[in-house]
């Protein structure tokens, strides 16, 4: 919040470390379109490395962020009621006016609603102490702000990870995929406010949306992993079916019914049927097929017995043996 105009900017995070602090301050200064030379803060260890009050030592990485924007962080003195009120009062205002009665789908939705509320409500409502809205007072305050630098460095953190056996890297309990060829390799993982980028040998090999507020989540990018199940080597009719079809309408029907009752493509049963067709005379085979269709017999052992009943007299002497 700007001290004179009371122009307000709020955002929420599932946790608040120095990474989130740098992210928030960068977005806040962008929203204000400028910076104040002095930024009054409470005595949080996220920004303060040691000590308290105006004599506190600011953490080096936070001091470096302030240097980019020309800002000096100054913690208020412990027990300094006036300074503390200026810092703490907006929290009660937000809790009682923004959060009350609202629902949010996720963290991005929460922050989108927070930004809209700042623009449409908090900064558009006249304040008695100002006699005007914060946006109107901001017009007078803006010329005194320090202009933003031409280039604002991105906020990110760098980590090194070894790719696991499933071709994922883990960051903040969540897993992000990388190409399988990098299994067991060491990669650099860059955590940005909304993205996760993976670098290997100075080249980006993965780019994922960052899972914010998740635990044990997983994102797999298309093309990173080969499917675990290999495609079937053979598809379509088997060779035995080609040899059986077209002989007669009854046999075609029998082949179709046999396939419906077989597992997979029915290769073994079609192979057995083709053996019967090639072994026994055509007349006996065709007659047995017709009878099997009539009675719905699709047990090939019983089909063979039907065939044998018709060919027995051709191969054996069944007359009186006296």
C-alpha positions as CSV (number, residue, x, y, z in Angstrom):
1,X,0.0,0.0,0.0
2,X,1.3,3.5,-0.9
3,X,1.5,5.7,2.2
4,X,-0.1,8.8,0.9
5,X,-2.8,7.6,-1.5
6,X,-3.5,4.3,0.3
7,X,-3.5,2.6,-3.0
8,X,-3.8,-1.1,-2.2
9,X,-2.4,-4.3,-3.8
10,X,-3.0,-7.8,-2.3
11,X,-2.1,-11.3,-3.4
12,X,-2.2,-14.7,-1.6
13,X,0.2,-17.6,-1.5
14,X,0.1,-21.1,0.1
15,X,3.3,-20.2,1.8
16,X,5.4,-17.1,2.2
17,X,9.2,-17.5,1.7
18,X,11.7,-15.1,0.3
19,X,10.8,-16.4,-3.2
20,X,7.1,-15.4,-2.7
21,X,8.2,-12.1,-1.1
22,X,10.2,-11.2,-4.2
23,X,7.4,-12.3,-6.4
24,X,4.9,-10.2,-4.5
25,X,7.0,-7.1,-4.3
26,X,7.8,-7.2,-8.0
27,X,4.1,-7.6,-8.9
28,X,3.2,-4.8,-6.5
29,X,5.7,-2.4,-7.9
30,X,4.4,-3.2,-11.4
31,X,0.9,-2.5,-10.2
32,X,1.9,0.8,-8.7
33,X,3.9,1.7,-11.8
34,X,6.7,3.0,-9.6
35,X,8.5,2.6,-6.3
36,X,8.9,4.6,-3.1
37,X,12.5,5.2,-1.9
38,X,11.6,3.7,1.5
39,X,9.4,0.6,2.0
40,X,8.3,0.2,5.6
41,X,7.9,-3.4,6.7
42,X,7.3,-5.4,9.8
43,X,10.2,-7.3,11.4
44,X,9.7,-10.5,9.4
45,X,12.6,-12.8,9.1
46,X,11.7,-13.3,5.4
47,X,13.2,-9.9,4.7
48,X,15.2,-9.2,7.8
49,X,18.4,-11.3,8.3
50,X,19.1,-10.1,11.8
51,X,18.1,-7.5,14.3
52,X,14.9,-5.4,14.4
53,X,13.7,-1.9,13.7
54,X,15.5,0.6,11.6
55,X,18.9,-0.9,12.5
56,X,18.0,-4.4,11.3
57,X,20.2,-6.1,8.7
58,X,18.2,-6.8,5.5
59,X,18.8,-10.2,3.9
60,X,21.2,-9.9,0.9
61,X,18.9,-11.2,-1.8
62,X,16.1,-8.9,-0.6
63,X,18.5,-6.0,-0.5
64,X,19.5,-6.9,-4.1
65,X,15.8,-6.8,-5.1
66,X,15.5,-3.4,-3.5
67,X,18.5,-2.2,-5.4
68,X,16.9,-3.1,-8.7
69,X,14.0,-0.8,-8.0
70,X,15.8,1.8,-5.9
71,X,14.0,0.8,-2.7
72,X,15.3,0.6,0.8
73,X,13.5,-1.7,3.2
74,X,13.1,-0.3,6.7
75,X,11.5,-2.4,9.5
76,X,9.4,-0.3,11.9
77,X,10.6,-0.1,15.5
78,X,9.3,-2.8,17.8
79,X,6.3,-1.4,19.7
80,X,6.1,1.7,17.4
81,X,2.3,1.9,17.3
82,X,2.0,4.5,14.6
83,X,4.3,2.7,12.1
84,X,2.8,-0.7,12.9
85,X,-0.8,0.5,12.4
86,X,0.2,1.8,8.9
87,X,1.5,-1.7,8.1
88,X,-1.1,-3.9,9.8
89,X,-4.4,-2.0,9.3
90,X,-4.9,-3.1,5.7
91,X,-4.9,-6.7,6.8
92,X,-8.0,-6.2,8.9
93,X,-9.6,-4.2,6.1
94,X,-9.0,-7.0,3.6
95,X,-10.1,-9.8,5.9
96,X,-13.4,-8.0,6.7
97,X,-14.2,-6.7,3.3
98,X,-12.6,-9.0,0.6
99,X,-12.4,-12.5,2.1
100,X,-15.8,-12.5,3.9
101,X,-18.4,-14.6,2.0
102,X,-16.2,-15.4,-1.0
103,X,-15.3,-18.8,-2.5
104,X,-12.3,-19.6,-4.8
105,X,-11.6,-22.4,-7.2
106,X,-7.8,-22.3,-6.8
107,X,-4.9,-20.0,-6.0
108,X,-4.9,-18.2,-9.4
109,X,-8.7,-17.6,-9.1
110,X,-8.2,-16.2,-5.6
111,X,-5.5,-13.8,-6.8
112,X,-7.5,-12.8,-9.8
113,X,-10.5,-11.9,-7.6
114,X,-8.1,-10.1,-5.2
115,X,-6.7,-7.9,-8.0
116,X,-10.2,-7.1,-9.3
117,X,-11.3,-6.2,-5.8
118,X,-8.4,-3.8,-5.4
119,X,-9.1,-2.1,-8.7
120,X,-12.9,-2.0,-8.4
121,X,-13.6,-1.6,-4.7
122,X,-10.6,-0.8,-2.4
123,X,-9.0,1.8,-4.6
124,X,-12.2,3.1,-6.1
125,X,-14.0,3.8,-2.7
126,X,-13.5,7.3,-1.2
127,X,-11.7,7.4,2.1
128,X,-12.6,9.9,4.8
129,X,-9.0,10.6,5.7
130,X,-8.2,11.5,2.1
131,X,-11.5,13.2,1.1
132,X,-11.2,11.3,-2.2
133,X,-10.6,7.8,-3.6
134,X,-7.1,6.2,-3.5
135,X,-7.0,6.3,-7.3
136,X,-7.6,10.1,-7.3
137,X,-4.9,10.6,-4.7
138,X,-2.6,8.3,-6.6
139,X,-2.7,10.6,-9.6
140,X,-1.0,13.3,-7.4
141,X,1.4,10.8,-5.8
142,X,2.6,9.0,-8.9
143,X,5.0,11.8,-10.1
144,X,6.9,11.4,-6.9
145,X,7.5,7.7,-7.4
146,X,10.7,6.2,-8.7
147,X,10.3,5.0,-12.3
148,X,10.5,1.3,-12.9
149,X,13.8,0.1,-14.5
150,X,13.6,-0.6,-18.3
151,X,14.2,-4.3,-17.6
152,X,12.8,-6.1,-14.6
153,X,14.7,-9.3,-13.9
154,X,12.4,-12.4,-13.6
155,X,11.8,-13.9,-10.2
156,X,13.0,-17.5,-10.1
157,X,14.9,-20.0,-8.1
158,X,17.4,-22.6,-9.4
159,X,17.6,-26.2,-8.2
160,X,19.6,-29.2,-9.4
161,X,17.8,-32.5,-9.6
162,X,18.7,-36.1,-10.7
163,X,16.0,-37.4,-13.1
164,X,14.4,-40.5,-11.5
165,X,13.8,-43.9,-13.1
166,X,10.3,-42.8,-14.3
167,X,11.8,-39.7,-16.0
168,X,10.4,-37.1,-13.5
169,X,12.0,-34.4,-11.4
170,X,10.6,-33.6,-8.0
171,X,10.1,-30.0,-6.7
172,X,8.1,-29.0,-3.7
173,X,6.7,-32.6,-3.5
174,X,5.3,-32.4,-7.0
175,X,6.7,-34.2,-10.1
176,X,7.3,-32.9,-13.5
177,X,8.2,-35.0,-16.6
178,X,11.3,-34.8,-18.7
179,X,12.3,-36.8,-21.8
180,X,13.1,-40.4,-20.9
181,X,16.6,-40.2,-22.4
182,X,17.6,-38.0,-19.4
183,X,16.9,-40.7,-16.8
184,X,19.7,-40.6,-14.1
185,X,21.1,-37.3,-15.6
186,X,21.5,-34.1,-13.5
187,X,19.3,-31.3,-14.7
188,X,18.7,-27.7,-13.6
189,X,15.1,-26.9,-12.5
190,X,14.1,-23.3,-12.6
191,X,11.1,-22.4,-10.5
192,X,9.2,-19.3,-11.7
193,X,6.0,-17.9,-10.1
194,X,3.8,-19.8,-12.6
195,X,6.2,-22.1,-14.6
196,X,8.7,-24.9,-14.1
197,X,11.5,-25.0,-16.7
198,X,14.1,-27.8,-16.9
199,X,17.5,-27.1,-18.4
200,X,20.0,-29.8,-19.6
201,X,23.3,-28.8,-21.1
202,X,22.2,-25.2,-21.5
203,X,19.1,-26.2,-23.4
204,X,15.5,-26.2,-22.2
205,X,14.1,-29.8,-22.3
206,X,10.8,-29.2,-20.4
207,X,8.3,-26.4,-19.6
208,X,5.4,-27.0,-17.3
209,X,2.8,-25.0,-15.5
210,X,3.7,-24.8,-11.8
211,X,1.5,-26.7,-9.4
212,X,0.8,-24.1,-6.7
213,X,-0.8,-25.3,-3.4
214,X,-0.6,-29.0,-4.5
215,X,1.1,-31.9,-2.8
216,X,2.2,-35.1,-4.6
217,X,0.9,-33.8,-7.9
218,X,2.3,-34.9,-11.3
219,X,2.4,-33.4,-14.7
220,X,3.4,-35.4,-17.8
221,X,4.0,-33.6,-21.1
222,X,3.1,-35.3,-24.3
223,X,6.1,-36.9,-26.0
224,X,8.2,-37.2,-22.9
225,X,7.4,-40.8,-22.2
226,X,6.7,-43.8,-24.5
227,X,3.5,-45.6,-23.7
228,X,3.9,-48.6,-21.4
229,X,1.7,-50.9,-23.5
230,X,3.1,-51.6,-27.0
231,X,0.7,-51.5,-29.9
232,X,-0.5,-54.9,-31.1
233,X,1.9,-56.3,-33.7
234,X,-0.9,-57.8,-35.8
235,X,-4.3,-56.4,-36.6
236,X,-7.1,-57.3,-38.9
237,X,-8.1,-60.8,-40.2
238,X,-5.6,-63.6,-39.6
239,X,-4.2,-65.7,-42.5
240,X,-6.4,-68.7,-41.6
241,X,-9.5,-66.6,-42.0
242,X,-8.5,-65.7,-45.6
243,X,-8.2,-69.4,-46.4
244,X,-11.6,-70.2,-44.9
245,X,-13.7,-67.4,-46.2
246,X,-15.4,-67.6,-49.6
247,X,-15.8,-71.3,-49.7
248,X,-19.5,-71.3,-48.9
249,X,-22.0,-69.0,-47.2
250,X,-22.5,-71.6,-44.3
251,X,-18.7,-71.7,-43.7
252,X,-18.5,-67.9,-43.8
253,X,-21.3,-67.7,-41.2
254,X,-19.6,-70.4,-39.0
255,X,-16.3,-68.5,-39.1
256,X,-18.0,-65.3,-38.0
257,X,-19.8,-67.0,-35.1
258,X,-16.6,-68.8,-34.1
259,X,-14.7,-65.6,-33.9
260,X,-17.3,-63.9,-31.7
261,X,-16.9,-66.8,-29.2
262,X,-13.1,-66.8,-29.3
263,X,-10.7,-64.6,-27.3
264,X,-8.7,-62.0,-29.3
265,X,-8.7,-62.7,-33.0
266,X,-9.4,-66.4,-32.5
267,X,-6.2,-67.6,-34.2
268,X,-6.0,-71.0,-32.6
269,X,-9.6,-71.9,-33.2
270,X,-9.4,-70.7,-36.8
271,X,-6.2,-72.7,-37.3
272,X,-7.9,-75.8,-35.9
273,X,-11.0,-75.3,-38.2
274,X,-8.7,-74.9,-41.3
275,X,-7.0,-78.1,-40.4
276,X,-10.3,-79.9,-40.3
277,X,-11.2,-78.5,-43.7
278,X,-7.9,-79.6,-45.2
279,X,-8.0,-83.1,-43.6
280,X,-11.4,-84.4,-44.4
281,X,-13.4,-84.6,-47.6
282,X,-15.2,-81.4,-48.6
283,X,-18.7,-83.0,-48.8
284,X,-18.5,-84.4,-45.2
285,X,-16.9,-81.1,-43.9
286,X,-19.6,-78.9,-45.5
287,X,-22.5,-81.1,-44.3
288,X,-21.0,-81.1,-40.7
289,X,-20.7,-77.3,-40.9
290,X,-24.3,-76.9,-42.0
291,X,-25.5,-79.2,-39.2
292,X,-23.4,-77.4,-36.6
293,X,-24.9,-74.1,-37.6
294,X,-28.4,-75.5,-37.3
295,X,-27.8,-76.7,-33.7
296,X,-25.4,-73.9,-32.7
297,X,-22.4,-76.2,-32.1
298,X,-19.1,-74.3,-32.0
299,X,-17.1,-76.9,-30.1
300,X,-14.6,-78.0,-32.7
301,X,-14.1,-81.4,-31.0
302,X,-17.9,-82.1,-31.6
303,X,-17.6,-80.7,-35.1
304,X,-14.9,-83.2,-35.9
305,X,-17.1,-86.1,-34.6
306,X,-19.9,-84.9,-36.9
307,X,-17.4,-85.1,-39.8
308,X,-16.2,-88.5,-38.8
309,X,-19.7,-89.9,-38.7
310,X,-20.0,-89.0,-42.4
311,X,-16.6,-90.3,-43.6
312,X,-16.5,-93.5,-41.5
313,X,-17.9,-95.6,-44.2
314,X,-15.4,-94.4,-46.8
315,X,-12.4,-95.4,-44.7
316,X,-13.5,-98.4,-42.7
317,X,-15.4,-101.6,-43.5
318,X,-18.5,-101.4,-41.2
319,X,-20.3,-104.5,-42.6
320,X,-20.9,-107.7,-40.8
321,X,-17.6,-109.2,-39.7
322,X,-18.8,-112.8,-39.5
